[in-house]
């Protein structure tokens, strides 16, 4: 699983992320990228969105999946 972080200061609202992964990213009222559903698109699409960001505002980090059994 990946954790998505957006540097809102770096974001210029180009919406490349929305084009690549529109179920994960959206532009908010300020025209900045925001995560609307971290698992909305495939990991491949999310990685493409991050790679396509012209300012590098989207950072991805691998996180361990934690499943608790009861």
N, C-alpha and C positions, 0 to 999 in steps of 0.2 A: 504494500500500500504506500502511497505517496502523500505527503503533506504539502499543501500549496500555500505559499506566502506571496502577497503582492505588495511591492514597495509603491505606495500611493503617491509619494513625492516624485518618483521616477516615471510613473504612468502618464502618458500623454493622451490617452483615450483613442488610440489608433484603431482599436477594436479587432486587431488581428486575432486575438485570443477568442473572441466571440465567433469569428468566422471559422476557426479551427475546432472549437469545442463549445458550441453554443448552449449545451445543456449544463455546462460547468461554470462558464463565465458570462457575465452581463455587465453593461455599463450602468452605473448608478446615476442619480440626479446630478452629480457633479461631473459626469462624463468620464469617470474613472472606473477601471476594471474592479470587479468584485466577484467573489466565489459564491455562486448561488446553490451549487450542489457538487461537492467535492468528488462524488462518484457518478456524476451525470453522464460523463463520456468515458470512453475506454482510456486506459493509461497511455496508449499510443497517441490518441488525439490530444490528451492533456499535455503530453511531452511536446507534440508539434506546436501547440498553442504557446507554450513557454519559449520554444526555440524561435518562433515567429515574432515574438514581441520585439519591436524595434529598439526599445530602451533597456531590455533585459530586466524589466520590472517584476517578472514572474519567476519565483524561485521554487524549485521542487526538492524535497528531501525524502529519502526513503525512511519509512518508519516500520517498526515491527508490528505485525498484526497481533493484537492481544485478544484471545478468546478465553473466556472464563467458563469452565465446565461446572455444572451444579449437580 
